């Protein structure tokens, strides 16, 4: 019997701290791990940088901000130091390796 395993296209990890008063959220603070890694200049994975930039651009743009200004700020903070993540970077158009469909086994150990 064969089944389909669906994996997320991206994973954005972080933490959120909520301050509750009488069951109502009065403050919310959020930090994303890859943004801190980018700030320190240690983010080298282009795909991960693009994922976090897309998440910030789509899901975390502040209300009332100009989309172009926010996108420029995200690029400057997250993408600027990552090799291959610049605006002029193009994906290779030809596949340089043979693709082989092979069965795999996924084992998850608790």
FIMILUM-228447 format. One record per residue: x, y, z of N, C-alpha, C, O in turn; residue in one letter. Coordinates in pm, 1 decimal. Example, Ala and Ser with C-alpha at 12.3 -4.5 7.8 and 13.67 -1.06 7.14 Angstrom:
! FIMILUM-228447
n_xx; n_yy; n_zz; ca_xx; ca_yy; ca_zz; c_xx; c_yy; c_zz; o_xx; o_yy; o_zz; residu
1319.0; -569.0; 780.0; 1230.0; -450.0; 780.0; 1320.0; -330.0; 780.0; 1423.6; -331.9; 846.5; a
1285.0; -225.0; 708.0; 1367.0; -106.0; 714.0; 1290.0; 3.0; 787.0; 1340.9; 113.8; 803.9; s
***
This chain:
! FIMILUM-228447
n_xx; n_yy; n_zz; ca_xx; ca_yy; ca_zz; c_xx; c_yy; c_zz; o_xx; o_yy; o_zz; residu
84.7; -117.4; 0.0; 0.0; 0.0; 0.0; 89.6; 124.1; 0.0; 187.1; 131.5; 74.8; x
56.0; 219.2; -82.8; 134.9; 341.1; -96.8; 54.7; 460.4; -47.0; -65.9; 469.6; -69.6; x
122.9; 550.8; 20.6; 58.8; 673.0; 69.2; 141.5; 793.9; 28.2; 257.5; 781.5; -11.1; x
81.3; 908.0; 37.8; 148.9; 1032.5; 3.4; 192.1; 1101.1; 132.3; 112.1; 1118.7; 224.2; x
318.1; 1139.2; 138.2; 370.7; 1213.7; 251.6; 382.7; 1359.3; 209.0; 456.4; 1390.9; 115.6; x
311.9; 1446.8; 275.8; 315.9; 1589.4; 242.2; 406.4; 1661.0; 342.0; 388.1; 1650.5; 463.3; x
503.4; 1733.1; 289.1; 596.5; 1808.3; 371.7; 573.6; 1957.7; 349.7; 535.5; 1999.3; 240.3; x
596.8; 2038.3; 453.3; 579.2; 2183.2; 433.7; 684.1; 2237.5; 337.7; 796.8; 2188.2; 332.8; x
646.1; 2339.0; 261.9; 739.7; 2401.9; 168.8; 843.6; 2484.0; 243.7; 954.6; 2504.1; 194.5; x
808.0; 2531.1; 362.1; 900.3; 2612.3; 441.3; 864.6; 2600.1; 588.1; 751.8; 2566.3; 624.0; x
960.6; 2627.5; 670.1; 938.7; 2627.7; 814.3; 999.7; 2754.6; 871.1; 1117.7; 2782.1; 849.4; x
921.6; 2830.8; 942.4; 969.7; 2953.6; 1005.6; 955.6; 2932.8; 1155.1; 844.7; 2921.4; 1207.4; x
1069.5; 2928.0; 1223.6; 1067.1; 2901.7; 1366.6; 1093.9; 3029.2; 1445.3; 1168.4; 3116.7; 1401.3; x
1032.9; 3037.8; 1560.3; 1051.9; 3153.9; 1645.7; 981.5; 3131.7; 1777.5; 946.8; 3019.4; 1814.0; x
961.3; 3240.9; 1847.9; 887.9; 3230.6; 1973.7; 803.4; 3354.9; 1991.9; 836.4; 3462.4; 1941.7; x
695.0; 3339.0; 2063.6; 605.0; 3449.9; 2091.6; 579.9; 3454.5; 2241.3; 563.5; 3351.1; 2306.0; x
577.2; 3574.4; 2295.0; 548.3; 3595.8; 2436.2; 424.5; 3684.1; 2444.0; 420.4; 3792.6; 2386.0; x
324.5; 3636.6; 2516.1; 199.3; 3710.4; 2531.8; 185.7; 3756.0; 2676.1; 219.6; 3682.0; 2768.5; x
136.9; 3875.7; 2695.5; 106.3; 3926.6; 2828.5; -46.1; 3933.7; 2839.7; -111.4; 4009.2; 2767.8; x
-100.2; 3855.1; 2929.6; -245.3; 3847.1; 2944.7; -288.4; 3915.7; 3073.6; -225.6; 3899.2; 3178.1; x
-394.2; 3991.0; 3064.9; -458.5; 4050.9; 3182.0; -606.7; 4020.8; 3174.2; -674.2; 4060.4; 3079.2; x
-656.4; 3951.6; 3273.1; -797.1; 3912.8; 3279.8; -841.2; 3839.5; 3152.8; -951.1; 3862.4; 3102.3; x
-755.1; 3751.9; 3102.0; -788.4; 3671.7; 2985.2; -775.3; 3744.0; 2852.1; -806.2; 3686.3; 2747.8; x
-730.3; 3869.0; 2853.2; -711.5; 3946.7; 2730.5; -564.6; 3967.9; 2704.1; -487.2; 3992.2; 2796.7; x
-525.7; 3959.1; 2579.6; -388.0; 3984.8; 2541.3; -366.6; 4136.1; 2537.0; -432.0; 4206.6; 2460.1; x
-274.5; 4185.5; 2620.3; -247.3; 4329.5; 2622.7; -112.0; 4362.3; 2559.8; -83.7; 4478.3; 2529.7; x
-28.4; 4260.0; 2539.9; 101.2; 4281.9; 2474.2; 145.4; 4152.0; 2408.7; 114.7; 4042.7; 2456.4; x
217.3; 4165.9; 2300.1; 264.0; 4050.0; 2224.6; 401.4; 4082.9; 2168.7; 420.2; 4186.3; 2104.7; x
497.0; 3994.8; 2193.1; 632.2; 4013.0; 2140.3; 670.4; 3886.4; 2066.2; 640.8; 3775.7; 2111.0; x
735.1; 3903.0; 1954.8; 766.4; 3788.9; 1869.5; 910.1; 3800.5; 1820.6; 956.7; 3909.4; 1787.0; x
979.6; 3687.8; 1816.8; 1113.7; 3686.5; 1757.7; 1124.6; 3564.4; 1667.7; 1075.5; 3456.6; 1701.2; x
1189.2; 3582.1; 1553.3; 1206.5; 3474.3; 1456.9; 1353.7; 3436.9; 1452.5; 1440.1; 3523.1; 1436.2; x
1381.7; 3308.5; 1466.9; 1519.5; 3261.4; 1478.8; 1607.2; 3303.3; 1361.5; 1720.5; 3346.7; 1382.0; x
1557.6; 3291.3; 1240.7; 1641.1; 3321.1; 1124.4; 1669.7; 3470.1; 1109.5; 1770.0; 3507.0; 1048.4; x
1585.0; 3555.6; 1163.0; 1613.2; 3699.0; 1157.4; 1732.8; 3729.7; 1246.4; 1820.3; 3807.4; 1208.2; x
1737.4; 3669.3; 1364.7; 1854.2; 3687.8; 1452.5; 1979.8; 3632.8; 1387.2; 2087.1; 3692.2; 1398.3; x
1967.0; 3519.5; 1319.1; 2082.3; 3461.3; 1249.4; 2127.9; 3554.1; 1137.6; 2248.2; 3571.4; 1117.8; x
2035.2; 3614.0; 1064.5; 2070.2; 3709.2; 958.7; 2135.6; 3833.9; 1017.8; 2232.2; 3885.6; 961.7; x
2083.8; 3882.3; 1130.3; 2142.1; 3999.7; 1195.2; 2288.0; 3977.2; 1232.2; 2369.9; 4068.8; 1224.7; x
2319.6; 3854.5; 1272.2; 2457.0; 3824.2; 1313.1; 2547.6; 3793.2; 1194.2; 2668.2; 3775.6; 1211.5; x
2490.8; 3786.3; 1074.0; 2570.3; 3758.5; 954.3; 2600.9; 3611.6; 933.6; 2686.2; 3577.2; 851.8; x
2532.3; 3523.9; 1006.5; 2558.3; 3380.5; 996.0; 2461.1; 3306.2; 905.5; 2478.3; 3186.3; 883.6; x
2360.5; 3372.9; 852.9; 2264.0; 3306.9; 764.8; 2324.3; 3293.5; 625.9; 2349.5; 3394.3; 559.9; x
2348.0; 3170.0; 579.8; 2411.4; 3144.6; 451.8; 2322.2; 3066.8; 356.1; 2357.4; 3050.0; 239.4; x
2208.7; 3019.6; 402.9; 2120.8; 2937.2; 321.8; 2022.2; 3026.3; 246.3; 1933.8; 3087.5; 306.3; x
2038.5; 3032.7; 114.0; 1955.3; 3119.5; 30.6; 1807.1; 3084.1; 41.2; 1722.2; 3172.3; 54.4; x
1777.4; 2956.5; 35.5; 1636.6; 2912.9; 39.1; 1570.3; 2951.0; 172.1; 1457.2; 2999.5; 173.9; x
1641.0; 2928.8; 282.6; 1587.1; 2965.5; 414.0; 1568.2; 3116.2; 424.9; 1468.6; 3162.3; 480.5; x
1663.6; 3193.7; 371.9; 1652.8; 3339.6; 375.1; 1532.8; 3386.3; 293.2; 1459.6; 3475.6; 335.9; x
1512.4; 3327.0; 176.9; 1398.0; 3364.7; 94.3; 1266.3; 3328.3; 162.4; 1168.7; 3402.7; 152.5; x
1263.2; 3213.8; 231.6; 1141.4; 3173.1; 303.4; 1106.7; 3271.2; 413.8; 991.0; 3311.3; 426.9; x
1205.7; 3310.7; 493.9; 1177.2; 3403.0; 604.0; 1139.7; 3540.3; 549.6; 1053.3; 3607.5; 606.0; x
1203.8; 3583.0; 440.0; 1170.3; 3712.4; 379.5; 1026.8; 3711.5; 326.7; 953.8; 3809.2; 343.2; x
987.1; 3602.9; 264.2; 850.0; 3592.2; 213.6; 749.2; 3593.1; 328.0; 645.4; 3658.6; 319.0; x
779.7; 3520.3; 435.8; 691.0; 3518.0; 552.3; 675.3; 3658.8; 610.1; 563.9; 3702.1; 639.8; x
786.7; 3729.5; 625.9; 780.7; 3865.5; 680.4; 702.9; 3958.6; 588.6; 624.9; 4041.8; 634.9; x
724.5; 3944.2; 458.6; 659.8; 4031.6; 362.0; 509.2; 4008.4; 357.0; 432.3; 4104.0; 346.5; x
467.0; 3884.0; 364.3; 325.7; 3850.7; 349.9; 250.7; 3854.8; 482.9; 140.8; 3909.7; 490.6; x
309.2; 3797.4; 586.5; 235.0; 3778.1; 711.4; 267.8; 3878.2; 822.0; 193.9; 3886.7; 920.0; x
375.1; 3952.9; 808.9; 414.3; 4040.6; 919.0; 435.2; 4186.3; 879.3; 497.0; 4262.5; 953.5; x
384.1; 4225.4; 762.9; 396.7; 4366.2; 723.0; 307.5; 4449.3; 813.2; 188.2; 4421.5; 824.9; x
364.5; 4552.6; 877.9; 283.8; 4635.3; 969.0; 173.0; 4708.9; 894.7; 190.8; 4751.0; 780.5; x
59.3; 4723.9; 960.3; -52.4; 4799.0; 902.1; -7.6; 4941.8; 872.2; 62.6; 5004.2; 951.8; x
-48.5; 4991.3; 758.5; -18.9; 5128.3; 721.9; 117.9; 5149.3; 659.0; 149.1; 5260.7; 616.8; x
200.1; 5045.4; 651.5; 332.3; 5063.1; 590.2; 321.1; 5043.9; 439.1; 235.7; 4970.1; 390.1; x
408.0; 5110.9; 368.1; 411.3; 5098.2; 222.8; 473.3; 4964.2; 185.8; 580.7; 4932.0; 236.6; x
410.7; 4885.1; 100.1; 463.6; 4752.8; 64.3; 607.1; 4758.1; 10.3; 688.3; 4671.2; 42.3; x
638.9; 4859.2; -71.3; 773.1; 4867.8; -128.7; 877.0; 4898.6; -21.8; 986.9; 4843.2; -24.1; x
842.6; 4987.5; 72.9; 935.2; 5022.0; 180.4; 958.8; 4902.6; 272.2; 1071.9; 4877.1; 313.7; x
851.9; 4829.6; 303.8; 864.1; 4712.3; 390.5; 948.7; 4605.0; 321.1; 1036.3; 4545.1; 383.5; x
922.9; 4580.9; 193.1; 1000.6; 4480.6; 118.9; 1148.4; 4518.9; 114.2; 1235.5; 4432.6; 125.6; x
1176.6; 4647.9; 97.4; 1316.1; 4693.5; 95.4; 1381.8; 4674.0; 231.4; 1498.4; 4635.3; 238.7; x
1308.5; 4700.2; 338.8; 1363.3; 4680.3; 473.7; 1390.4; 4532.3; 500.1; 1492.5; 4497.1; 559.0; x
1298.8; 4446.1; 456.5; 1317.8; 4301.4; 473.7; 1439.5; 4254.7; 394.2; 1521.4; 4178.4; 445.2; x
1451.6; 4300.3; 269.4; 1567.8; 4263.2; 186.8; 1698.0; 4306.2; 253.1; 1794.2; 4229.6; 259.0; x
1699.9; 4429.1; 302.6; 1822.2; 4480.9; 364.2; 1859.1; 4403.7; 490.0; 1977.2; 4380.6; 515.8; x
1761.0; 4364.0; 567.4; 1790.2; 4297.6; 694.7; 1814.2; 4148.3; 679.2; 1901.6; 4093.1; 746.1; x
1738.9; 4082.0; 593.0; 1745.0; 3936.0; 586.4; 1826.7; 3884.8; 468.3; 1905.9; 3791.9; 484.0; x
1808.9; 3943.6; 351.3; 1869.3; 3887.0; 230.4; 2006.2; 3943.2; 193.9; 2080.3; 3879.6; 119.0; x
2041.3; 4060.5; 244.8; 2160.1; 4130.4; 195.1; 2290.7; 4052.8; 211.7; 2377.4; 4062.5; 124.8; x
2308.4; 3976.7; 319.0; 2435.1; 3907.9; 340.0; 2436.9; 3762.6; 297.4; 2534.5; 3692.0; 322.9; x
2330.4; 3716.4; 232.7; 2319.5; 3574.8; 197.5; 2366.2; 3553.7; 52.7; 2312.6; 3616.0; -38.9; x
2465.0; 3466.9; 31.9; 2512.9; 3443.4; -104.5; 2401.5; 3391.2; -195.6; 2329.0; 3298.5; -159.4; x
2388.8; 3451.2; -312.9; 2291.2; 3405.4; -411.3; 2150.7; 3455.6; -390.1; 2061.4; 3419.7; -466.9; x
2126.9; 3538.1; -288.0; 1991.2; 3585.5; -259.9; 1967.6; 3726.6; -312.3; 1867.4; 3789.0; -277.6; x
2056.8; 3777.2; -394.2; 2041.1; 3912.0; -447.1; 1936.8; 3918.9; -556.6; 1889.8; 3816.4; -606.0; x
1901.2; 4040.5; -593.8; 1797.0; 4060.8; -694.5; 1839.2; 4009.5; -831.2; 1753.6; 3974.0; -912.2; x
1968.5; 4004.7; -858.9; 2014.5; 3962.1; -990.6; 2046.8; 3813.2; -996.8; 2090.8; 3764.0; -1100.7; x
2025.7; 3741.9; -888.4; 2052.5; 3597.8; -887.8; 1944.7; 3525.4; -966.9; 1825.6; 3545.4; -943.4; x
1986.2; 3441.9; -1060.0; 1892.5; 3364.0; -1140.8; 1911.3; 3216.3; -1112.1; 2023.5; 3168.5; -1095.6; x
1801.4; 3145.7; -1106.5; 1807.7; 3001.2; -1088.4; 1861.3; 2937.8; -1216.5; 1832.0; 2986.1; -1325.9; x
1939.0; 2830.8; -1204.5; 1984.6; 2761.5; -1324.7; 1865.7; 2710.8; -1405.6; 1768.4; 2661.6; -1348.5; x
1872.7; 2722.2; -1537.8; 1759.1; 2683.8; -1620.5; 1766.9; 2539.2; -1668.2; 1668.6; 2485.5; -1719.1; x
1881.2; 2476.7; -1652.4; 1890.2; 2338.2; -1696.7; 1931.4; 2249.1; -1579.9; 2011.5; 2288.6; -1495.2; x
1876.4; 2130.7; -1576.9; 1909.0; 2035.3; -1472.3; 2039.4; 1966.7; -1509.4; 2053.0; 1912.7; -1619.2; x
2135.8; 1969.0; -1417.0; 2267.5; 1913.5; -1445.6; 2285.6; 1771.1; -1391.7; 2394.0; 1713.9; -1402.9; x
2181.8; 1715.4; -1334.6; 2194.4; 1579.5; -1282.6; 2073.9; 1497.6; -1328.9; 1969.0; 1551.9; -1363.5; x
2091.5; 1368.7; -1328.6; 1982.3; 1279.3; -1366.9; 1886.6; 1266.5; -1248.4; 1929.8; 1257.9; -1133.4; x
1758.3; 1265.3; -1277.0; 1659.2; 1246.9; -1171.7; 1616.4; 1100.9; -1170.7; 1581.5; 1043.3; -1273.7; x
1620.2; 1043.6; -1052.9; 1584.8; 902.8; -1038.1; 1474.2; 892.8; -934.2; 1488.2; 944.0; -823.1; x
1366.2; 828.3; -969.3; 1260.1; 801.2; -873.3; 1294.1; 672.3; -800.3; 1297.2; 564.7; -859.9; x
1319.1; 684.2; -673.0; 1356.0; 567.5; -594.4; 1272.4; 563.1; -466.7; 1240.6; 667.6; -409.9; x
1237.3; 444.8; -422.0; 1161.8; 434.7; -297.7; 1250.4; 472.7; -179.3; 1370.4; 445.4; -178.6; x
1189.1; 536.3; -79.2; 1264.8; 572.2; 41.4; 1184.5; 525.7; 162.3; 1064.3; 500.4; 154.5; x
1254.6; 515.7; 272.9; 1187.2; 481.2; 398.6; 1211.4; 596.2; 495.4; 1324.0; 644.2; 508.6; x
1106.7; 639.9; 562.3; 1115.4; 745.5; 659.4; 1089.9; 683.8; 795.5; 985.1; 623.6; 818.8; x
1185.5; 698.9; 884.7; 1172.4; 642.9; 1018.6; 1177.7; 756.3; 1118.0; 1272.6; 834.7; 1118.0; x
1077.3; 765.9; 1202.6; 1073.9; 868.2; 1306.6; 1081.7; 796.4; 1440.3; 998.6; 711.8; 1473.3; x
1183.9; 832.7; 1515.5; 1204.1; 769.3; 1645.9; 1162.3; 867.9; 1753.5; 1215.6; 978.8; 1757.6; x
1069.4; 832.1; 1840.2; 1024.4; 925.5; 1944.7; 1131.0; 945.4; 2050.6; 1110.2; 1020.6; 2145.8; x
***
